[in-house]
């Protein structure tokens, strides 16, 4: 329960006197609203424990003081008084966000407006979308949020997939062609693609279904622009187009989903895994296990109340909900044997000293009446259920993600000088990870949101409204080669 925040005027302080009195704080816009968060506990993403919060002071979009003894607020200030059972965390970061939905089983499309609100309501204040079907939609929403014209998390974009997966699931084996990533794509075309998307302001590149030769060119060209890369490497069903070891040697910065191709512990080669993990630690390569996606329907059945704790279907339009329900549950993404192998890979990385390399990503392409924003908490739960300590999981969701994306100078910890991406949850997520989903306040870029209001505004909104409203929701795959590239 939260006590709310009040506009409190104390004394005759004017804003300028107030800022002069605090000369040790970083320069900020003195006309910006200040907010004091008092009470409760802080988990600051660098520690394995909570400490009492005496006061966090925000000004505009910045954190200006932590552990401050200040207990008064001025005429332009807000006070957020926490109860003793509340915990303050740095906003969560999703390293494998998908804003995509598939209502017709004909391919996913990205919807960034309402999904952004759902993410934010779940305490996720930054996302990197790991391969976009409609990159321009993500870019447009990213810019609107940046400019204060829309509400949402910090959208760090990826552009489209780099590789044959640009054609979604149409490409099954290496021989299949994709108009958006032709089999005879030239080295120059690959470099031009990296350059083009770099200029749109993407943060990192997602490689999926590219050959070793193509992968090397993508990684090298990305590095020229200071961009990182990650990859889904088990791409053409049983054909390994780029092995994890090769990708890391080429300079890939993060690995998604899995380290070995093995589909069960019986098939796995422990020596190969040990070699990969050692190389990841040597080169500080991040790992995004996406356990909730692998566990999918099996894990949801096993932990029904911890995985599904609210009605997510109500955020879809009645028509869209009808489409999804008529289709029924999709098959599990993997069986228990494969899930166990993915858990082994994660735990081996952790035991070898790779706790700082684990990041949190949902990878929830929506085929059901479940949503990516809520999936973030399914992932936190799955990571704890797999055997990671809660503190390790909370750091994976905050500081590790920030470092992996190269934004740890801005977000990821609660520290003066960083951006005010802060959430307040009811309870202690170090004891019970599901407390992380019981969110009282979300502050993103200094703006305070009520998660319940955010969610209410999404009810009955996601998806087509009726049979005449399909166009926005149909996948379009633009060819790589065409005269006018500006309309990509
Ligand atoms: Zn994905």
Boltz pocket constraint, residues with backbone or C-beta under 6 A from the ligand:
constraints:
  - pocket:
      binder: B
      contacts: [[A, 96], [A, 98], [A, 130], [A, 131], [A, 363]]
      max_distance: 6.0
